[in-house]
Amino acid sequence: MGFLGFIMAIISGALMSIQGVFNTGVTKQTSVWVSASFVQLTAFIVCIIAWFITGREGSFGGLFKIDNKYMLLGGAIGAFITFTVIKSVGALGPAKAIMVIVTSQVIVAYLIELLGIFGAEKADFDWRKLIGVALVIGGILTFKWE
């Protein structure tokens, strides 16, 4: 299962990079909120279709039974993710923007694990992970160096 997770992560990263470029292109011809709305609407449509095709596992009523209601903010956060990706790709270009985005993801994800917040299993501090983050930041600085 680890290998499949790795492949899915690679596909996810590639799709996020492509989506960022596409959304930025749409924004140039419309506006950032029109583009973000279209992204969220089409994502909703694809999810509903996939839900029907895959056998309708779970129900929307289950959303009202979620223990930690703040977890339902994922969709709203998604709108701001779309907005910030569009703005960063437009300002920095795809490669620089995605490098900074991914670095931010790694840092925040590690802090979530380290502190055990949002229901994540708490992880012990590991110097190797901190060194890894420092290397990624060094890579960004090297990439950006002109």
SEZATI-807383 format. One line per field, with one value per atom (N, C-alpha, C): residue in one letter; x, z, y. Coordinates in steps of 0.02 Angstrom, whole numbers. Layout:
N
residuo	A; ...;
xx	X; ...;
zz	Z; ...;
yy	Y; ...;
This chain:
146
residuo	M; M; M; G; G; G; F; F; F; L; L; L; G; G; G; F; F; F; I; I; I; M; M; M; A; A; A; I; I; I; I; I; I; S; S; S; G; G; G; A; A; A; L; L; L; M; M; M; S; S; S; I; I; I; Q; Q; Q; G; G; G; V; V; V; F; F; F; N; N; N; T; T; T; G; G; G; V; V; V; T; T; T; K; K; K; Q; Q; Q; T; T; T; S; S; S; V; V; V; W; W; W; V; V; V; S; S; S; A; A; A; S; S; S; F; F; F; V; V; V; Q; Q; Q; L; L; L; T; T; T; A; A; A; F; F; F; I; I; I; V; V; V; C; C; C; I; I; I; I; I; I; A; A; A; W; W; W; F; F; F; I; I; I; T; T; T; G; G; G; R; R; R; E; E; E; G; G; G; S; S; S; F; F; F; G; G; G; G; G; G; L; L; L; F; F; F; K; K; K; I; I; I; D; D; D; N; N; N; K; K; K; Y; Y; Y; M; M; M; L; L; L; L; L; L; G; G; G; G; G; G; A; A; A; I; I; I; G; G; G; A; A; A; F; F; F; I; I; I; T; T; T; F; F; F; T; T; T; V; V; V; I; I; I; K; K; K; S; S; S; V; V; V; G; G; G; A; A; A; L; L; L; G; G; G; P; P; P; A; A; A; K; K; K; A; A; A; I; I; I; M; M; M; V; V; V; I; I; I; V; V; V; T; T; T; S; S; S; Q; Q; Q; V; V; V; I; I; I; V; V; V; A; A; A; Y; Y; Y; L; L; L; I; I; I; E; E; E; L; L; L; L; L; L; G; G; G; I; I; I; F; F; F; G; G; G; A; A; A; E; E; E; K; K; K; A; A; A; D; D; D; F; F; F; D; D; D; W; W; W; R; R; R; K; K; K; L; L; L; I; I; I; G; G; G; V; V; V; A; A; A; L; L; L; V; V; V; I; I; I; G; G; G; G; G; G; I; I; I; L; L; L; T; T; T; F; F; F; K; K; K; W; W; W; E; E; E;
xx	41; 0; 43; 103; 148; 166; 178; 197; 139; 78; 20; 11; 22; 18; 69; 130; 183; 163; 135; 113; 57; 10; -46; -20; 31; 59; 93; 127; 159; 106; 53; -1; -34; -45; -75; -33; 31; 76; 76; 77; 75; 10; -46; -111; -118; -91; -94; -54; 3; 43; 7; -21; -58; -119; -156; -216; -199; -143; -123; -112; -81; -69; -136; -178; -243; -285; -290; -331; -305; -240; -210; -228; -227; -247; -319; -363; -434; -444; -407; -412; -393; -343; -321; -376; -424; -477; -544; -547; -608; -590; -591; -568; -551; -517; -495; -554; -606; -663; -707; -712; -748; -712; -646; -606; -612; -604; -608; -677; -729; -798; -807; -781; -787; -750; -692; -653; -693; -721; -758; -822; -856; -918; -904; -853; -838; -812; -775; -753; -814; -863; -924; -960; -966; -1000; -963; -897; -858; -866; -865; -872; -941; -993; -1061; -1066; -1039; -1039; -1000; -940; -899; -935; -970; -1007; -1061; -1097; -1149; -1118; -1064; -1033; -1002; -975; -940; -985; -1049; -1093; -1122; -1113; -1143; -1127; -1063; -1042; -1049; -1077; -1088; -1148; -1167; -1224; -1207; -1240; -1228; -1256; -1304; -1329; -1275; -1226; -1171; -1130; -1134; -1097; -1121; -1185; -1212; -1191; -1160; -1139; -1063; -1029; -957; -943; -898; -883; -854; -802; -769; -794; -843; -876; -827; -772; -723; -693; -696; -670; -709; -770; -812; -789; -740; -714; -668; -655; -611; -630; -694; -717; -705; -720; -707; -633; -592; -520; -499; -532; -516; -525; -575; -585; -526; -501; -443; -378; -375; -317; -316; -373; -377; -356; -382; -365; -290; -261; -190; -144; -163; -123; -124; -183; -188; -144; -149; -111; -35; -15; 57; 86; 49; 74; 79; 30; 32; 90; 107; 160; 230; 236; 302; 318; 267; 276; 264; 249; 229; 282; 344; 395; 408; 421; 436; 376; 317; 256; 246; 250; 237; 290; 353; 406; 391; 369; 353; 291; 241; 179; 195; 234; 250; 291; 337; 377; 332; 285; 238; 197; 176; 138; 178; 241; 283; 292; 306; 316; 253; 197; 134; 114; 122; 105; 149; 213; 257; 237; 219; 196; 132; 86; 24; 40; 86; 106; 142; 187; 228; 185; 134; 90; 29; 17; -41; -107; -111; -173; -218; -280; -332; -342; -329; -340; -283; -229; -172; -135; -107; -67; -3; 11; 69; 133; 180; 245; 299; 351; 408; 450; 484; 529; 585; 603; 655; 700; 763; 810; 817; 812; 819; 764; 704; 650; 662; 687; 702; 758; 808; 862; 834; 787; 755; 719; 682; 647; 697; 752; 805; 834; 843; 870; 821; 756; 706; 706; 710; 713; 777; 833; 895; 887; 849; 836; 796; 748; 708; 753; 794; 839; 887; 912; 956; 919; 858; 818; 802; 789; 769; 829; 889; 950; 958; 968; 975; 1041;
zz	0; 0; 0; 27; 29; -41; -86; -155; -189; -180; -210; -182; -118; -88; -118; -131; -161; -232; -271; -339; -338; -292; -286; -268; -224; -205; -265; -306; -366; -414; -424; -468; -440; -375; -343; -354; -343; -353; -425; -472; -543; -560; -537; -552; -520; -460; -428; -468; -494; -534; -598; -632; -694; -680; -626; -609; -594; -560; -545; -607; -657; -721; -757; -759; -793; -759; -693; -657; -666; -668; -679; -748; -798; -866; -870; -836; -836; -801; -747; -710; -753; -796; -839; -886; -902; -948; -913; -847; -809; -748; -690; -627; -580; -526; -481; -449; -431; -398; -446; -509; -560; -572; -580; -590; -532; -471; -411; -404; -420; -417; -467; -528; -579; -559; -529; -505; -453; -404; -351; -379; -424; -453; -493; -536; -576; -532; -479; -432; -399; -379; -349; -398; -460; -510; -520; -526; -535; -474; -414; -353; -349; -367; -366; -417; -477; -528; -504; -475; -450; -394; -351; -296; -323; -376; -406; -440; -476; -513; -467; -411; -366; -314; -319; -275; -216; -215; -164; -93; -81; -13; 32; 91; 137; 116; 159; 142; 163; 130; 147; 217; 240; 308; 360; 342; 388; 404; 361; 374; 438; 455; 515; 579; 570; 627; 639; 602; 610; 680; 716; 785; 789; 753; 755; 696; 709; 655; 615; 646; 610; 550; 552; 497; 432; 439; 380; 343; 369; 336; 277; 264; 210; 143; 127; 64; 60; 114; 116; 110; 144; 139; 66; 33; -37; -82; -68; -108; -100; -39; -27; -53; -54; -85; -159; -192; -263; -275; -234; -240; -231; -178; -165; -215; -241; -294; -357; -376; -436; -428; -371; -360; -358; -326; -321; -388; -426; -492; -538; -534; -575; -556; -493; -470; -475; -463; -459; -519; -556; -607; -576; -618; -591; -548; -569; -532; -464; -461; -397; -350; -377; -335; -305; -345; -320; -271; -282; -233; -165; -165; -101; -70; -111; -87; -54; -88; -61; 3; 5; 65; 123; 110; 161; 185; 138; 156; 203; 186; 226; 297; 301; 367; 409; 380; 419; 437; 390; 405; 462; 461; 515; 582; 582; 644; 670; 624; 643; 676; 645; 675; 741; 743; 803; 862; 850; 903; 913; 866; 871; 868; 824; 821; 765; 767; 718; 716; 770; 773; 744; 723; 696; 753; 738; 788; 801; 865; 884; 870; 838; 821; 865; 878; 916; 870; 901; 864; 834; 771; 736; 701; 721; 691; 616; 593; 521; 481; 509; 473; 471; 525; 526; 476; 472; 423; 352; 342; 277; 255; 302; 287; 270; 307; 294; 224; 204; 137; 83; 95; 46; 40; 96; 94; 57; 70; 34; -41; -59; -129; -162; -126; -153; -163; -114; -120; -178; -188; -244; -311; -313; -374; -392; -342; -353; -369; -350; -360; -432; -446; -516; -528;
yy	-60; 0; 63; 59; 117; 140; 92; 109; 146; 121; 153; 224; 233; 299; 346; 321; 361; 382; 336; 350; 402; 394; 442; 511; 515; 579; 612; 573; 601; 628; 589; 611; 674; 676; 734; 796; 791; 848; 872; 824; 843; 878; 850; 880; 949; 958; 1025; 1076; 1056; 1102; 1121; 1071; 1084; 1127; 1110; 1149; 1221; 1233; 1301; 1343; 1312; 1347; 1359; 1308; 1315; 1369; 1367; 1415; 1486; 1494; 1560; 1585; 1541; 1559; 1581; 1544; 1562; 1630; 1641; 1704; 1763; 1755; 1810; 1833; 1788; 1805; 1818; 1805; 1818; 1858; 1827; 1857; 1800; 1816; 1763; 1727; 1764; 1731; 1694; 1717; 1679; 1614; 1617; 1558; 1510; 1535; 1492; 1461; 1499; 1473; 1416; 1427; 1376; 1312; 1320; 1262; 1223; 1259; 1225; 1193; 1227; 1200; 1137; 1139; 1080; 1023; 1039; 987; 954; 994; 968; 921; 942; 900; 834; 837; 776; 730; 758; 718; 684; 721; 691; 634; 644; 592; 531; 543; 487; 450; 487; 457; 410; 432; 389; 328; 338; 283; 230; 252; 205; 172; 180; 143; 182; 246; 290; 269; 257; 241; 302; 293; 349; 389; 435; 479; 550; 596; 666; 682; 643; 652; 640; 599; 585; 647; 697; 759; 793; 784; 815; 779; 721; 681; 686; 727; 735; 762; 729; 749; 820; 832; 898; 939; 981; 1019; 1062; 1084; 1125; 1087; 1021; 981; 993; 1018; 1033; 1095; 1130; 1191; 1175; 1111; 1092; 1121; 1123; 1151; 1226; 1261; 1333; 1347; 1307; 1314; 1302; 1254; 1239; 1300; 1341; 1402; 1449; 1455; 1499; 1468; 1402; 1369; 1386; 1380; 1397; 1469; 1515; 1586; 1597; 1569; 1582; 1549; 1491; 1459; 1502; 1525; 1568; 1630; 1663; 1724; 1710; 1655; 1641; 1619; 1578; 1557; 1618; 1663; 1724; 1769; 1772; 1817; 1787; 1722; 1690; 1645; 1625; 1573; 1505; 1455; 1390; 1356; 1354; 1316; 1346; 1411; 1443; 1439; 1453; 1452; 1383; 1331; 1263; 1242; 1263; 1246; 1277; 1340; 1373; 1342; 1327; 1295; 1228; 1187; 1120; 1126; 1174; 1184; 1204; 1249; 1270; 1210; 1168; 1108; 1062; 1052; 1008; 1037; 1101; 1132; 1129; 1147; 1147; 1075; 1028; 958; 931; 949; 926; 956; 1020; 1052; 1020; 1003; 969; 902; 864; 800; 810; 857; 870; 888; 930; 954; 909; 863; 819; 855; 907; 945; 920; 940; 920; 845; 811; 739; 697; 729; 692; 658; 600; 565; 606; 617; 658; 620; 655; 626; 658; 620; 647; 691; 740; 784; 741; 757; 721; 771; 774; 821; 810; 748; 733; 768; 770; 804; 879; 907; 978; 994; 951; 960; 954; 907; 900; 963; 993; 1056; 1111; 1114; 1164; 1153; 1091; 1076; 1098; 1087; 1108; 1184; 1219; 1293; 1315; 1281; 1296; 1285; 1233; 1220; 1275; 1302; 1358; 1418; 1433; 1491; 1481; 1421; 1406; 1413; 1388; 1391; 1463; 1504; 1573; 1618; 1597; 1636; 1655; 1719; 1740; 1773;
